[in-house]
Amino acid sequence: MLRNLLIVTSLLFLLTSCAFTEEIHINNDGSGTYNFKIDMSEMMQEMQDMGTKDSTAASKSIDTTFNFKDILDEKKDSIAQLSKEEQAAIKAIADMNLHLQVDDEKGKMLMDFGLNFKDVSEIKNMEEKLTKAMSVNKNKGNAPLMNKSNVTFSLNGNNFVRKTIPKKLTTEEENEVDKSIQQSGSFLDGSMYKLIYHFEKKIKSVSHKKASISNDGKTLTIEVPMDSLVKNPKLLDFTLKLK
């Protein structure tokens, strides 16, 4: 099971383009579920079109869920060799799970990282946790930096806020992020990033100009090009009021 996960997470960094979806269900008390979905089906289809798939090989179909707590337990000896700070950082993903779906015949590959939370503020800095989750096969507590900011969430009464906060980085770290972004340029082109946020109450107003509201008034959707989001991390910041 772990081997399959390592193979798929390695393939993730070979993508030419894909679709990212950040979906959150938020209850009135601030609890809920967080899901980060990566649709790699286009990559699968491109591989088939390029003839990289062995035509004599049997088609594969996978539909399984990985619990990161189990994976970290398997790697506990390696983790124990890290510093206390690094151990705490990598153990932060213990409550996450990954639902993996692969179907060769349909050209389908989906990854869905999930997490339950008691308060929406708990899902701040999710990108760092997701980066650690996707590099869990490496015996390192520090995953590579991928951007210069973190995202925070808050729900106070009927007011919900998604806010991007710049990280305090050294010059060396800034250069590392710039290098990562440059190397990722091939799959940023054509990739999209979508937010889908569900609330129990109806939405009264939202500050984002590109936001669309569902017919029942309880779901917010925003979609932007990934390359635009990388250039302007605050592109998905907004405030929302519930009725």
C-alpha positions in Angstrom: 0.0 0.0 0.0 2.8 2.4 0.9 4.6 1.6 -2.3 1.6 2.6 -4.4 1.4 5.9 -2.5 5.1 6.7 -3.1 4.7 6.0 -6.8 1.7 8.3 -7.2 3.2 11.1 -5.2 6.3 10.9 -7.4 4.2 11.1 -10.5 2.6 14.3 -9.2 5.7 16.3 -9.8 5.9 15.2 -13.5 2.5 16.7 -14.4 2.2 19.0 -17.4 -1.2 20.3 -16.1 -3.8 19.3 -13.6 -6.8 20.6 -11.7 -6.7 21.5 -8.0 -9.8 21.7 -5.8 -10.0 23.0 -2.2 -13.3 21.9 -0.8 -14.5 22.7 2.7 -17.7 21.9 4.5 -18.2 24.3 7.4 -20.8 23.8 10.1 -22.4 26.6 12.2 -20.1 25.8 15.2 -17.0 26.1 13.0 -16.2 22.4 12.7 -16.2 20.6 9.4 -14.1 18.7 6.8 -11.3 19.9 4.5 -10.5 18.2 1.2 -7.7 19.0 -1.2 -8.3 17.2 -4.5 -5.8 16.8 -7.4 -7.2 15.6 -10.7 -4.3 14.0 -12.7 -6.6 12.4 -15.4 -5.2 14.7 -18.1 -1.7 13.4 -17.3 -2.9 9.8 -17.6 -4.5 10.5 -21.0 -1.4 12.3 -22.2 0.8 9.3 -21.2 -1.6 7.0 -23.1 -1.5 9.3 -26.2 2.3 9.3 -26.1 2.3 5.5 -25.9 4.2 5.4 -22.6 1.8 2.8 -21.3 2.7 -0.9 -22.0 -0.1 -2.1 -24.4 0.5 -5.7 -23.2 0.2 -4.8 -19.5 -3.1 -5.5 -17.7 -5.2 -2.4 -16.9 -5.1 -1.3 -13.3 -7.9 -0.1 -11.2 -7.2 1.3 -7.7 -9.7 2.7 -5.2 -8.2 2.9 -1.7 -7.7 5.1 1.3 -4.4 5.7 3.1 -4.3 6.9 6.7 -1.1 8.9 7.2 -1.0 7.8 10.9 -0.4 4.2 9.7 2.2 5.4 7.2 4.0 7.4 9.9 3.9 4.4 12.2 5.6 2.3 9.5 8.4 5.0 9.3 8.6 5.7 13.1 12.2 4.5 13.3 13.3 7.0 10.6 11.2 9.8 12.1 12.7 9.1 15.6 16.1 10.2 14.1 14.8 13.7 13.3 15.0 16.7 15.7 12.0 17.3 18.0 11.0 20.2 15.8 11.1 18.2 12.6 9.2 15.3 14.3 6.5 17.7 15.4 6.3 19.1 11.9 5.9 15.8 10.1 3.5 14.4 12.8 1.2 17.3 12.0 -0.2 15.2 9.0 -1.1 12.2 11.2 -4.8 13.0 11.2 -4.9 13.3 7.4 -6.0 10.6 4.9 -5.7 10.2 1.2 -8.3 8.7 -1.1 -6.6 7.4 -4.3 -8.5 6.5 -7.4 -6.8 5.2 -10.6 -8.4 3.6 -13.6 -6.2 3.0 -16.6 -9.1 2.2 -19.0 -10.9 5.5 -18.2 -7.7 7.5 -18.0 -8.6 8.5 -14.5 -6.3 9.5 -11.6 -7.6 11.4 -8.6 -6.0 12.2 -5.2 -8.1 13.5 -2.4 -6.4 14.6 0.9 -8.9 14.8 3.7 -9.0 16.1 7.2 -11.7 16.6 9.9 -11.4 19.8 12.1 -13.1 21.0 15.2 -12.6 24.7 14.4 -11.9 26.2 10.9 -8.8 28.0 12.3 -7.2 24.5 12.6 -6.8 24.3 8.8 -4.4 27.2 8.5 -1.1 26.6 6.6 -2.6 23.5 4.9 -0.3 23.8 1.9 2.7 23.1 4.2 0.9 20.0 5.6 0.0 18.8 2.1 3.6 19.3 0.9 4.8 17.2 3.8 2.2 14.5 3.0 3.3 14.3 -0.6 7.0 14.0 0.4 6.4 11.5 3.2 8.5 9.0 1.4 11.6 11.1 2.1 13.3 10.7 5.5 13.2 14.5 6.1 11.1 16.5 8.5 11.4 19.6 6.3 9.5 19.4 3.0 10.6 21.8 0.3 9.2 25.3 0.4 6.7 25.9 -2.4 5.4 29.5 -1.8 6.0 32.6 0.2 2.7 32.7 2.1 0.3 30.8 4.3 -3.5 30.8 4.2 -5.6 31.3 7.4 -9.4 30.8 7.9 -11.7 32.3 10.5 -15.4 32.2 11.3 -16.7 34.7 13.8 -20.5 34.6 14.1 -21.7 35.1 10.5 -18.4 36.4 9.2 -16.0 34.1 7.4 -12.6 35.2 6.2 -10.0 33.5 4.0 -6.7 35.5 4.3 -3.2 35.0 2.9 -0.3 36.0 5.1 3.3 36.4 3.8 5.9 34.1 5.4 9.0 35.5 7.1 11.6 34.0 4.9 15.4 34.3 4.7 17.0 35.3 1.4 18.0 31.7 1.0 14.5 30.4 1.5 13.1 33.0 -0.9 15.5 31.8 -3.5 14.4 28.2 -2.8 10.8 29.1 -3.4 11.6 31.0 -6.6 13.5 28.0 -7.9 10.6 25.6 -7.0 8.1 27.9 -8.8 10.4 28.1 -11.9 10.7 24.3 -12.0 6.9 24.0 -11.7 6.3 26.3 -14.6 5.4 23.5 -17.1 2.4 22.3 -15.2 1.3 25.7 -13.9 0.3 26.6 -17.5 -3.2 25.4 -18.0 -3.7 24.2 -14.4 -6.7 25.6 -12.5 -7.3 26.1 -8.8 -10.9 25.9 -7.5 -12.5 26.7 -4.2 -15.7 25.1 -3.2 -16.9 26.1 0.3 -20.2 24.8 1.8 -22.0 26.4 4.7 -25.1 25.4 6.7 -26.5 28.9 6.5 -27.2 30.8 3.4 -24.6 33.3 2.1 -25.6 37.0 2.3 -22.6 38.5 0.5 -19.1 37.9 -0.6 -16.3 40.3 -1.5 -14.7 38.3 -4.3 -15.8 39.5 -7.8 -15.4 36.0 -9.4 -17.4 34.2 -6.7 -20.5 32.3 -7.7 -23.2 31.1 -5.3 -25.2 27.9 -5.7 -29.0 28.0 -6.2 -29.6 27.1 -2.5 -27.4 30.0 -1.5 -25.1 27.8 0.7 -22.2 27.0 -1.5 -19.4 29.4 -2.8 -17.3 28.6 -5.8 -14.3 30.5 -7.1 -11.9 29.3 -9.9 -8.6 30.9 -11.0 -5.7 29.9 -13.2 -2.9 28.4 -11.1 -0.2 30.5 -12.7 -2.1 33.7 -11.7 -2.5 32.4 -8.1 1.3 31.8 -7.9 2.0 35.3 -9.0 -0.6 36.8 -6.7 -1.2 34.5 -3.6 -3.9 36.9 -2.3 -6.0 36.3 -5.4 -8.3 34.0 -3.5 -8.6 36.2 -0.4 -12.2 37.2 0.5 -14.6 38.0 3.3 -18.1 36.4 3.4 -21.2 37.2 5.4 -23.8 34.6 6.2 -27.5 35.3 6.8 
